[in-house]
Amino acid sequence: MIKTMRFNGKELVINAELIQFVEETPDTMITLTSREKIMVKDSMEEITSKVIDYQRLIRSKTIGRKIK
């Protein structure tokens, strides 16, 4: 899950696994696999960084379980 903010100032948590793509039009638009579109204040680079951090966290926990 990643935390972001809608344009109205309300925080929003999105399941990073459901993000299909992110684009700047010029505002940042996240499209989910359900085809729902969410416009957020974060830049495309910020969203990408949050998704990468999330994936690293999940993978590190999964690898840790396999080693034990």
Backbone torsions as a table, in degrees:
resi	resn	phi	psi	omega
1	MET	NA	141.1	175.8
2	ILE	-122.7	146.5	179.6
3	LYS	-100.3	134.5	177.5
4	THR	-143.3	-171.5	-178.6
5	MET	-138.5	133.7	174.7
6	ARG	-72.4	167.7	179.8
7	PHE	-66.7	-22.2	179.2
8	ASN	-82.0	2.6	176.8
9	GLY	92.2	-3.4	179.8
10	LYS	-84.4	135.0	177.9
11	GLU	-71.2	152.4	-177.2
12	LEU	-143.7	138.2	175.9
13	VAL	-113.2	128.0	-176.3
14	ILE	-117.8	139.4	174.3
15	ASN	-71.7	109.5	-176.6
16	ALA	-61.6	-24.3	179.6
17	GLU	-70.3	-18.6	-177.0
18	LEU	-98.6	2.4	178.9
19	ILE	-77.9	122.1	178.2
20	GLN	-87.9	-48.3	173.8
21	PHE	-160.0	164.2	179.9
22	VAL	-127.7	135.7	179.2
23	GLU	-141.8	156.0	174.9
24	GLU	-109.8	124.3	-171.9
25	THR	-131.2	31.6	-2.9
26	PRO	-80.4	-14.5	176.7
27	ASP	-73.6	156.8	-177.6
28	THR	-80.9	123.6	-179.2
29	MET	-118.5	123.9	176.6
30	ILE	-101.9	127.2	175.3
31	THR	-109.1	127.0	179.9
32	LEU	-90.1	166.9	179.1
33	THR	-63.0	-20.9	176.6
34	SER	-80.6	-1.7	-177.4
35	ARG	76.6	4.5	173.7
36	GLU	-68.2	138.4	-179.8
37	LYS	-112.0	136.8	-179.8
38	ILE	-128.8	123.3	178.0
39	MET	-93.2	130.1	-176.0
40	VAL	-130.2	163.1	179.5
41	LYS	-77.2	-31.5	-178.1
42	ASP	-60.9	149.3	175.9
43	SER	-75.0	165.7	177.2
44	MET	-59.7	-39.4	179.3
45	GLU	-64.5	-40.2	179.0
46	GLU	-65.0	-42.9	178.6
47	ILE	-63.9	-44.6	178.7
48	THR	-59.0	-44.1	179.1
49	SER	-62.6	-41.6	178.6
50	LYS	-64.1	-40.2	179.1
51	VAL	-66.7	-42.4	178.3
52	ILE	-62.5	-44.5	178.0
53	ASP	-60.9	-42.0	178.1
54	TYR	-61.1	-47.0	-179.1
55	GLN	-62.4	-41.2	177.9
56	ARG	-62.0	-43.0	179.0
57	LEU	-61.4	-47.1	-179.5
58	ILE	-63.6	-45.4	-178.5
59	ARG	-66.2	-37.4	-179.8
60	SER	-67.4	-36.0	177.3
61	LYS	-69.4	-38.9	179.2
62	THR	-66.7	-44.1	178.9
63	ILE	-63.6	-41.6	179.0
64	GLY	-59.6	-38.4	178.8
65	ARG	-68.3	-38.0	-178.6
66	LYS	-68.9	-32.1	-177.5
67	ILE	-72.6	-37.0	-176.3
68	LYS	-66.4	NA	NA
